Every structure is written in C-alpha cells, then in structure tokens.
Amino acid sequence: MKCTKCGTEYEGNFCPKCGTAADPNCNVCPKCGQARTDNDRFCKNCGYDYQNHQANRIGNIGTSAVAAIKRVPKKIWITIGAIIVAAAILLAILIPTISFLTNKFRVAFVEQIKIGDSRERVLELLGEPYEYDENSTTYEYYSDNYLTLLEENDSFDPDSVQDWNDLENAFEDALELEQKLQTEEYAYIAISFDSEGCVSSVFFDPTRTEETKNQTKEVEKYNIVSTLESAIQSQMYYRDGSYVLDIYSAKIYQNNILTYIEWVDRYGNDLSEAIGEHDLSQYGSEVGDFCPDFIVQVYNNTTGELTEEIYSPYNNRGKVTVIFFWGTWCQPCREELPYFDQIASEYTDVDVVAVHTILTMDDASAYIATNYNKSEIIFTQEGMQMQMDGSKCDVFTLLGGRNSYPRTVIISAERMITFAYTGSINYETLVTEIEKAKN
C-alpha cells in the first residue's frame, strides 16, 4: 500500500512515516474494523478519534521515541548518568552547607559579638530578638522549634472559650504545651547590655531545655581576653557546645608577675588553679606583651564599601599578623602601602591588616577601590573598643599609638607583639621583622 500523502510504501492501517490513515475518508475504523456511521467523530465500538487519528499518532510517536532512544550511544548514557549522580551529591552537600552558613546558632557566628559592641551591631548579626524592645537589657533568641511553642503559648486565651467542654479541652492542650515547653530541646542566645547600651555579656547554648538550663557545665577551654586587678574578661567554651563571653569578678594576687587568681565561672566551676600559671599581666601594647583583643570592620577591596565582616586577632590566632595604621591624608602612609601590598601577595601564611584611622572615613573607600581593588591586604576601619575599666578607646591607642602616623605592629602566631614602630618603614625591615615573628 502507498501513502496518499507522503508516498511511503507500507502495510497496515497507518503510514509509519506521517501517520496518515490507509482509508483517507475513514469509512472504516482502522483500529477495530467497525464501519463508520453518519460521519461520527468517534468510533462507537472502540472510541477511535477519526478526526485526529489519535490512536495512530500516540503509537507512532511512542515508537519513534523508543527508536530515537535506542540510537543514543551507550557511552553517552553513562556520561548522563554520572552527571545526574554528581549533581545529586553536590546538592546533598550544598543544601546543608548553605543552611549551616546562614544559621546564627553557631559558636563561630556568636563569637563575632564582642563586649562593648552596640545594639545596632547585634541586630545586624542576629536580627530582632524574641519580644523585641530597643531599650531591653537582654536580647533573647530561640531556635525555630521553640519559637513555635512560645507563639502557641502566647496565643492561648481561656476567656475566648465559651463552652465548658471546649474549655476543658483547651486546658488539657495548655498542660500538654507546658510540658513541651519544659522538655523541648532548643538553641538559645542571650546578649546582655549595660546602661549605655553596649554589650556586657554573650551567652550561647545549642542544646538547652528549661529543665536542664541551670545545670553545671564542664569547661572545655577558655581564653582570657584581658584583666584588671579585680576582673577578668574571658571567652568560655563548654563541652556541650555552650559559649560565654563575660566579665568575671576575680581576686588577682601578684608581685610584679601574676602568681595566682581566684576565679569561679557562672556555673560554679573553680578555675583558680587552672589559670594560676598564666602571666596575665603581660597583655599590653609594647614588644613582648600579648596583644589585647579588638575588632575592626572589613572593607570590600573591589567596591571600597564597608562590609558586615569583622577582623579580630583572636579569631586569627595561629598566624603572624602585620597591622598597619594609616590614613588617606597621611603621605608617608600612602607611600608605604605598596610595601605592605607586596608583603600580602608574597606571604600567604601572613595576614596584612591595614587599619584606617577613625579620624577620617570618607576618602578611604574611594582610595582603596581605585588603588588596591585586587590587593591581598585586609583593609579595615577602626572603631571604639571597650576596655576592662569601662572606658573606650580606638584600636590605634589600644596598641600604643599616640599622635603620629603611620604605625606598624607585628603579632606572632601566639599573639605576642614582636615589633611595634611609629614612623616610616621600608620593605626590607618588614621582611626581617616578619621572619623574627615566625621564629
């Protein structure tokens, strides 16, 4: 049989190439053989669609598709399968990673908040707390699972229930909810503020319940940020993952060199003997002193804009750090910056941090974006730092700066100041002092 439309030779009821019916007038159903009556669109026996030849087209398309699939080489199918598997693995890795990076209930995230930070800084990092009040002395944050329970508890109103049976059921639900509130495990952050609205303590507990929140925690490690005669500012890390940054009262006994400290943390852990061997009196700004902790805000070198990222020597422990205090108005500073740029590109194991003076900020963004948009230097903007006695000073003053710029300070991997100098410096001197800090 020859197709009346495309001329293809074939046997059967339909042309395999174009799908035209063997009987162009469709007087007989090609599917069941039943005679067509009254030019009906559908066969009364099997439902075949005479007008669109649907039975044939579906079958023909399916046959063509299968044939096309069979013509694809095996190697291509193997490659496609490998790509699909790789994509699935990548998604399995990226989805939890993205969630982790954006999750504020982590020690690494909470560590960014320092004593002396403003309420605005806390809101930038953590967002609005539960029951937000801008004048509150404490901002509290709960993980989503516990927030849901709190909101459910807040919405309970027995006065809105009229029927006695409904009221009885409502109270039963309320008792069940109260039990959940006591036993549900949740992550918790509390940021406390002093009378001036500055951060006075930071607390983080990743596995808290109302029943166990006051139980003693075992100390894993700690870091003494700074000390005075009657107080210690310390970062505490506990074995259950909790973290505390706080100022603790302490009795410090010393004869020029610290010999003993009596100190008990908020959970009753007596750390007096544990820290009695540390010479905490050596925190300062001179060569041989341990560098006090501070935070500075980081610039985006490409755009020159200040970012939300912060730099802290504590978070960078384990690496030699070169700190260069400068200002756009200072000609010697501008002349020396290329030396620091060269050091930053040559020493991948050294951080070069350029701290722009708090005196002027307007010109720094444009200057960095124009001249150092591809530099490895960590350009930062200094701010006021809270000291242990409650006073504030800028980072330049904290690290021994007085009235003159530029100033260069080099810190060893152990956070000891190995070089501190005010005035012009050359590339060779920088290399020499960096090598000393490494050794």
N, C-alpha and C positions, 0 to 999 in steps of 0.2 A: 504494500500500500504506500502511496506517495502523499505526503502532507500537502494540502491545498494552499498553505500559507508560506512555508519555507522550502518545500520541495524535498524534504528528507524522506528517504525510504525507511519504512518501519512496519512492524506488525503489532496489533493491539488496538486499543480504543483511543489512545492519545499519542501525539507526536512527542518523542522523548526530548526533542530539542526546544520546541517553542510551546508545547502543551496544548496545541490545537486538537479539538476532538475529531475523531475519524468521520463522524457524522456531523458536518458543519451546521445542519439545521436542527441537530439534537432531537430527532423524531423518536429515537430510542435511547433509553438511559444506558450510557456506556458502562455503568457500574453494575447494574443488576439485570439489564436486558428488558426491562418493563417498557412498554410503549408509552410515549408521552401523549397526554391528552390536553386539549384546549390551551396549548402553549403555556402550560403551567411553568412557573419558575423552578419549583422543586418536584423531584420525583415522589409520587405518592407512596411508592413501595419502600424506598431506602433513604429519601431525603436529599438526594444528589442535587446540587445547585447548577442547573443548566446554564444560567446566565454568566456566572463567573468561573465555571469549570473548576470549582474549589477543590474537589476531591483529588483531581489530577494535579493541580498546582502544588498543593501541600506535599503530595507524594513525590512530585518531581523535584521540588526544592530540597526536600529531605535527602533524596537520592544524590542530587548534585553536591549537597553539603558534605555528605559522608565521603563521596569520591574525592572532593577537594581536600578533606582532612587526611585521607589516605595518601595523597600525593605529597604531603609535607614530610621532608626527611626526618629520620629518627633523631639525628643529632640536634636538629632544631628543637624538637620536643623536649629533649634532655636539657638543652640550654634554657628553654622557657620554664621548665620545672625547677631548675636550680635558681633562677631569678625569683620565682614565686616564693621558694623556701627562704632565700636570703632576705627578701623583703619582709616576710613574716617574722624572722628572727630579729631584724633591725627594729621593727615596730614593737616587738616584745621588750626590747632593750630601751628604746627611746621613750615610750609612753611612761613607764615608771620613773625614768631618769628625769623627764620634764616635770613630772609631779613632784619628785624629790627636790629639784632645784627651786621650785616655786613654793615649797612648803616651809612656812615660817617656824614650825615646831621642830627645830633642829638646833643643836648646840652651836654649830658654825654660824647660823643665822642670828641667834640671840647674842652671841659674842660680839657682834658689831656695835651693840649699845654699850656705852661707857658711862661711868659716873661723871656727872656734870653735863651730859647731853640735855638738850631742850625737849620739851613736849613735842615740838614740831618734828624733830629728828625721829622720835619714837613713832609718831603717826606715819611718817614717810616709810619706815621699815615695816611696821606691823599693821598699819591701818587702824581704824577706830576700834576701841575695845568694847567688851560687853557692858551695857549700861554706861555709855559714854557721857562724861561730864568733863569739860575742858579744865575745870578747877579741881577735879578729883585728885586726892593724894596718891591714888593707886589705879593703874590701868590693868585690867584683868582680861586675859584671852583664853578661850576654851576651844578645843578641837570640835569639829562639826557634830560628832555623835553626841557630845554632852550639851552643845548649844541647842540641839533639837529637844532634848529633855527639859532644859531650862525654859525654853519658849513654851513648851507644852504645859509646864507647871505654872508659868506666869498667866497663861490664858484660862486657867481653871477658875470658875466663878460659881460657887454654890448658890448664890442669890438668884442666878438666872434659871435655875431648875425649879419648876413648879410642882410637878408630880412627885409624890413620896417615893414611889418605886424608882423613878429616874434618879432622884436624889441619892437613894441608897446605892444604886449602881455607880453613880458619879463618885461617891466617896470611896467605893471599892477600887475604882480606877485610880483615884488620887493616892490611896495607900500603896497600890502597886507601883505607881510612878515614883513615890517617895522611896520605895525600896530600890528601884533602879538608880535613882539619884545617889544613893548611898554606896551601891556596889559597882556601878559602871566605871570602867577604866577610861581615862581620857588624858590628853596632853594639856598642860596648863602653863601660862606665862603670867608673871606679875611684875610690873615695873612701878617702883615707888618714887615719889618726888619730894623734894624738900620745900620749904616755904617760898623759895624763889622760883619754883617750877623747874628745877634741874633734877636729873635722875640721881637718886641717892642709893638705890639698890636694884638688882636684877635677879629674878628667880625663874627657873625653868624646870619643870618636872614632866617627863614624857609618859610616865605610867602612874598617874595619880588616881586615887579613889578617895571619897570622903571618909571611908572607914580607916584608911591607912596613911592619910596625908601627914599626920603628926608623928608617925613612927620614925625612929632614929635611922639615919642613912650612913652607910660606910664610906669613908673618904677613899677615893682612888688616887687623886693627885691634887695639887694646888699650885698657885702661882702668886707670889707676893708682888703686888703692883708697886706699892710704896708704903712707907711707915712714918709715923711721928712718935713722940715719946709715949703717947697713951692710946694709939690706934694703929690698925693695920688695914690697908685696902687690899683685898685678896680675891682671886678667882678660885672657886672651889669646884672640883669635879668629883661626882659620887658614882659608885659602882652601878647604880641602877640607871645611869644616864642623866641624872639631875645636874644642874649647874647653878651656881650662886656667885654673883659679884656683889660684894658688900663691904662696908667699913665696920670692923670689929674692934671693940674695946680690948685693950691688952696692956699688961704691965711689962715694960721692957727694962731689963737690967743690963747696964753696960758700963764699962770702964774704957772709954775711947773706942773699944771694939765691942760689939754686941756679944754677950755671953749667954743670955737666957731670956726666953719670953714665956709668959703665962698667957695662954690663949685658948678659948673654948668657942667652937662654932655654934651656929643656931640649933644644931641637933644634939648638942651636948658632947660632941667629940673633943676630947682634950688633946690638942696638938702641941702643947708646950714643949715636950721633949723632942718631938719630931722636927721642929724648926729651930731648936736651940743651937744647932751647929752652924746656922746660916749667918753670915755677916751682913745683915740687912742695912747697916748704917752706910753701906757703900753706894747706895743709889744717889746719883748726882749728875753734874754736867762737866766734870773735869776728866782728864785722861786717867784711866784706872777705875773710874766709877762705873756702876751698872746703869745703863740708860733707863730712865723712867719711861713708863708707857705714855703714849699720846696718840691721838687720831687726827688725820688730815684728810680733806676731801679731794678726790682724784679728778683731774681734767681728762676729757677726751682729746687726745692729741690731734686727731683729724679735724674735728669741728671746733676745738677750743672751748667747748662748753663744759661746765662743771657737771659731773655725774653724781649718782647716789652712792657710788663705790667709795669706800674709805680705805686708807692705808694706816697700819699700826705696826710698830716694830715688834710687838709681842706676837702678832699673827705671822710675822715673817721670821721668827726665830729659826736658827739653823743656817742662815745665810749672812754673809757680810753685807752691810748696808752703808752706802755713801749718801749722806744728807747734805744738800747744798741749799743754803738760804740765800734768796736773791730777790730782786725787784726789777721791773722793766725800766724804771727810772735810773737804775744804777749801771753806769757804763762799764766798770770792771766786771760786774756780774754778767753782762751781755757778752763781753769779750771772753770770759772763761767758760761759758756754757758749751761751746764746741768741744772743749776738753772732756767735759762730763758726757757729752753725746758720744764721743769716741770710746770712752770707757764703757758706756752702757752697751754699745754694739760689740765690743771685744770681749767683755767679761760676762758670759751668760750665767755664771754662778754668783754674780754680784748684782744687787739691786741699787740702782742710782735713783734717788728721790730728790727732785727739785721742789723745795717748799717756797712758794711765792709769799712775800710778806703780806701781813694783814693790813698794812698801811694803805696800800692801793690794790684794787682788784680789776678796775675797768679795762686796763690795757693788756692784761695777761692773756686773756682768751684770744684776741686777735694776733698777738705776738707768737703764741705757741702754734696756732693753726697755720700761720704764714711761714714760720721758720723751722718748726720742729714737728710737722704733721706726720712724719714717718720715723720719728725718733723712738728709741727704746727707753728713754728717760721716763720715769713715772712723775709727771708734773702734778703737783698738788697745791691746794690753797690752805694755808694755816687758819686756825680758829682759836678761840679761847679755850683753855684747859682748866678743869677744876683741880685744885691741889688739896692735899690732905687737911690743911688748916681751914678749908672753906673758901680761900681766896682763889682768884682766877688770874692766869697769865697766858700770853701767847707761847707757841712752841719755840720760837726764837729765843725768848727769855728763859724758858724751861731748860733749854740745852746750852745755856751760858752766854747767849747773845746779849749785847748791851746797846751800843748806839751805832755800830758800824756794820756795813755790808761790803762784800759777801762774807759768809761764814760757812766753813766746811767741817762736818763731824762724821767720823767713820766709826761704825759699830761692828764688833766681831760677831761671829755666829752665836756666841754665848751671851750676847747683848752687852758686852763691856765696851766702853768708849776707849778706842785706841789712838784716836787722833782728833784734835779739836783746834781749829785755827781760824782767826778772823783776818781777812785781807786777801790779796791776790795770790793765786796758786797756779802752778804750771802742770802740764800733763805728766812730766817725769816724776814730780813729787807725789802726784795722785797714785801712780803705779807703784811707787815704793811703799807708800803707806797702806795701800790695799794688800800688798804681799805680806806686810808685817801683821795686818789684821788676820790674815788667813793662818798665819803661823802662831 
